[in-house]
Amino acid sequence: FDPRLIVMIAPAVAKAAMDSGVATRPITDFDAYRSQLEQFVYHSGNFMKPIFSSARRASARRIVYAEGEDERVLRAVQVVVDEKLARPVVIGRPMVVEQRIERLGLRVRPGTDFDLINPDRDDRYREYWSEYLRLTARKGVSEAYAKLEMRRRPTLIGAMMVRLGAADGMICGTAGPFSEHLRYIDQVIGKQKGSRVYAAMNTLMLPGRQLTLVDTHVNIDPDAEQLAEITIAAADELRRFGILPKVALLSHSHFGSSDHPSALKMRETLARLRTLAPALEVDGEMHGDAALDPAIRGAAVTDCALAGGANLLVMPGIDAANISYNLLKTAAGNNVAIGPVLLGAARPVHVLTPSATVRRIVNMT
């Protein structure tokens, strides 16, 4: 049931065939062969390969998983340990975690392969609720409520671990609404310096192309100023992945065909980006098909600043972004996605969704 076995078994069979003299076409580069096999296992392999290599070079980083009792999380932890990507920190009741590890046939062991945080009994409990109370005392949180929340909210515990240096990053969100997790992140971690807004970025592996969409989960109806900030943040994140961002600002309007407020918003976003990020390859407002097909754009305008197909699609609102993302993921993307990547937070903390797969948890790690 573990698709990674193809990378282990096939090379072993091939080597045995070579050693016994059966193989008439011996493999000369086993590293290259394994790399090719990985593409059969994971559709996101090409995109994630440099990220995985970077992670292995910093494998001592501690990543805390808020929903540590979730079977998908435990399976992901096994992969993270096997691939030497990070030091997992799992939040969950020890008895439940250990029973599920046994039932799933996993090899990881708490205390040896990963750290296990018991939300019902942790030596840092007083330190954590005291800090949470300090952060929220003037925001409607009492001492009694701070104590209660710090026992029952794994995302809050994980965020506090990151804040106080007990972990280097956090992944949460496999259960519950996105907004609920983001609330605790905002209270404890906050926005990075210079950021005024959070946003969610998702990347899809589609046939023949890779597309990134913003903002899929956070801002209902962002204004032009917010959209410009989100676009720049998403473009910076793509550059971290080694990808040159090519940005299309999407709308029902096509290069001035409508003066509806939503179209004017995207037009103003472009004007702001021209000032704030003059080197960014971006244009709009345009239709979705024009973003992907330069011939359609060329029929509308002759001076488009965007060359080729866009790889970063900026939507006018959360409805368009979320609907487009889920339709593309299901209809054309084999349910393979990377994200949501949370933009704008002061520390590396990310909120997944209840539909997250084991591979998506690994990718986000």
N, C-alpha and C positions, 0 to 999 in steps of 0.2 A: 504493500500500500504506500510505500515511500518512493516517489518518482526519482529521487536522487540515486537509487540503486543502479540505474542505467550507467551512471558515470563510474560506478565502482565495478560492476559485474562485467560489462562489455570489454573494458581494457584488460581485465584479468583473463577472460576467455581468449582474447586476441593474443595476449602474451603467452598463454599456455600453448596455443596453436603454433606460435612462432618457435617456442622452445622445443616442441615435439617434432617440428619439421613439417607439419601439416599445412601451414600457411604458405601460400605461393606468392602473396603480395605483402611482405612484412611491413609493419608500421615503423617508420623511422623517427617520428616525433610524437611521443605519447602525450605530451602537454597540449599540442595542437589538436590531437584526436579528442582528448577530454573536453577541450574548449568547444569543439564542434558538437559533442554529445550534450553539453549543457544547453545548447539552443533547442534541443528536443524537449528538454525538461521544463524550461521556463521561458515563456514568451517575452518576459522582461529582461532576458539575459544580456543582450547587447547593451541596453541602456544602463543596466545596473553593474556591469562588470567593473568599470573603473571605481565605482562607489564601494563595491565589495573589497577590491584590492586596497583601497584607502582604509577601510574599516579594519582589515586584518593587520595593518601596520599600527593601529591604535586599539588593539583588541582588549586592552585593560580598561577601556571606558566602561563605566557602570550605567546600564540602561535599566530603568525601573518600569515594570509592567503593572499597571494599576489593577487590571482584572486578571490576576494571576491564577484564579480557579477555572478560568475559561479553557476548554480543551484546545481551542485553536492557539491560544497563547502558550500553553504548555508544549504543544507540538512545535511552535515557532522557537521556543526556548531551546528545544532539542537541536534544531537546525543551527541556531546561533552558536551553541556550544560546539557542535560538530565542525562548523565552518570557521570557528575562532574569530567571530565578528565582534564580540563584546562580552562583558561580564554581566549576565542577567541578574536583576534583583526583582523578585516576585513577591507581590503583596497578596496574601491569602491565608486562610486558616490552615495550619500545618496538616491536620488530619485529612482535610478535603483534598489538598494538593497532593499529598502522598498517595491517597487512595486512587486518584485519577491518573497519576503517573503510572501506578501499578496496572490499572485497568487498560490503559492505552499502550502498555508494553514499552514505555519509554525507558531510556537508560540513564537519564540525568538524575542526580541525587542532590537534595538540598544540603547546603553547607559545603559541598565538594565542588559541584559544577555551577551552582547558582546560590545566591543569598535569598533566604526566605524571611519575609517580614510578616509577623502575626499582628493584624490590626487590633486584636483583642488584648495583646500583651506585648508591649515594646518598651524598652528602657528609655527611649527618647520621647515617650508620650507627653510628659509634662513640658519638655522643651518645645515640642511641636505645637501643642494647643496654646501655650503662652505666646509664642510668636504669632500664631494666627490671630489671637485676641488683640495683640498689639497692632496688627495690620488692619483689623476691621472693627476696632472698638467704637469708632465714631461712625460706623456704617451699619448699625443695627444689630451687631453681634455681641451677645453677653458672654460672660465667662462660662455659664452652664451650657450655652449653645455651642461655644467653641470646643468644649470638652466632648460634647455629643458628636459634633461633626467630625472631629478628628478620629473618632472610633469607627464611624460608619461610612465615610467617604474615601474610598481608595485613591481617587484622583487627587483629593486634597492632601492625603498622606504623601503620595508620590511627588506632587508639586512642592511640598515642604521639604522633602528629601533633596530635591534639586536645589532649592533655594539655600539650604543650609549646608550644602556640599557633600551630602551622603550619596548622591547619585549625579551623573553627568548629563542625563537626559531622561525623558519619560515618554511612554506611549500609553495612551488610554483610549476609551471611546468604543470598545467592542460591545458595550451594553449601555443603553440610555441615550437621551438626546444630546446632540453635539453641543447645544447651547449650555446645558448643565455642566458639562466638563469645562467648557471655555470660561464659565463664571468663576470656578475655583482657580483656574490658571491665571485669570485676570487679577483675582484677589491676592494671589501669592507670588506669582512670577512677574506679571505686568508686561507692559509694552517695552520694546527696546528703544533706546534713546533716539529721538527723532521721529518715531512712528506715532501716528495718531489713530491708527485703525488696524484691526486684525483682518485676516482674509484666509481663505482656504484655496489651495492650488492642487489640482489633480492632473496627472499625466496618464494618457491612454495609449496602449500599444495597438494600433490599428493596421490592417493590411496595407503595406507599402508606405506607411507614415506613422509618426508619433505626434500626438496633439496634447497640449496643455491648456486647461481651462481655468479661469478665475472669474468671479469668486463664487464657489459652489455651495458654501455652507454658512457664511457668517452674515454678510450685509444684505439686507432685504432690498433696499433701493439706494445704493451708494450714489453720492453726488459726484460731479466732475473732479473735484479736488481729491476725494477719496479714491476714485477710479484711477487717477494719475499715480497716486502713491502705491496702490495695489499693483498696477502695471509695472512700475519700476522695481518693486520688491520681487515680483514674479520673474521678471527678466534677470535680476541679479541671481535668483535661485537657479535658474536654468544655466547661467554661466558657471555656477559652482559645479553643475553636472557636466561641464565641458561642452555645452550646447550654445550656439549663437542664437539669441532670441530674434524671431521675426514676428512682429506683433500686428494683429488685425483687431480693430475696434468694431465689434459687430452691432448691427441694428436692423430694424425693419426698413430703415432708410438707406439708400444707396448713393453715396457721394452727393448729398444735398437734395435728394428727391422728396424729402419730407421735412417740415419744420415743426413736427410734433415735439413736445418737451423732451421725450426720451431720446430723440434724434439729436436735438440741440445739445443735450448732455454729452453725448459721445463726441460731438464736434468740439465742444469746449474742452473735453478731455484731451483730444489731439492737440489743441492749441497749448494746453498746459505742458504736455509732454515735449512739445517742440522747444519750450523754454527750459524745462527742468532736466530733460535728458536728450539734448540735441543729437547725440551720436546714436540713439536708439533707432533701429529700423522699424518704423511703425506708420500705419496709415488707417484711414477710416473716415466717416462711418461707412460700413459696407455690409452687403449681404454675406451670409455664411458660405455660399458656393464661391463667391468672388474671393473670399479669404484663402481658399484652397486652390483656385484655378486662376492663374494670371491672365489667361485669355479672356475670361469674363470681366476681370478688372480692366483690361486693355480696351474693351469695347465701351466702357463707361468713362474712363479718364486716360489721358496720355502721359500724365506727369506723376504717376503713383510712386511713392517712396519705398514701397514694398516690392521686393524682387522675389519671384518664385512663390511657393506656397508658404502660408503662415504656419508657425508651429506653436504660437501662443495666442489663444483666442480670449479676448476680454469682453465679457458679456455686460449688458446694461443693468442687469439685476439678478437676484438669486433664482427667480423662477426660470429664466432662460438658461442660466448656467447649470443649475441642478438637473433640470429636465434633459438638456443636451448631454450632459455627462452620463446620466444613467441610461439614456437611450443608446448612446454610442457604445458604452461599456458592454451592454447586453447584446445588442444587435450585431456589432462588428468587432468588439474587442475581446471576445472570449472571457468576459468578466475579469480581465487582467488590467489592473490599475496600480499606479503608484501615488499614494496620498490617502487622505488629504494631508498636504504639507501645510502646517500652520505658519503663515507669514505674519511678521510684526511682533512676535513674542520676544522677550528679553533673553530667554534661554531656549535650548533645543527641546521643546515639548510639543507633542503632536497628538491631535484628536482624530482617531479613525472613526469608522462607522460600524454599526452592527452587522453589515454585510461583509466586513473585512475577512479575507481568506488568510490562511496560514502564510502564504507567500507574501501577501501584502504586509503582514506584520513583520516578516523578515526583511522585506525591502525597506520598510520605514525604520527598522533598527539600523 
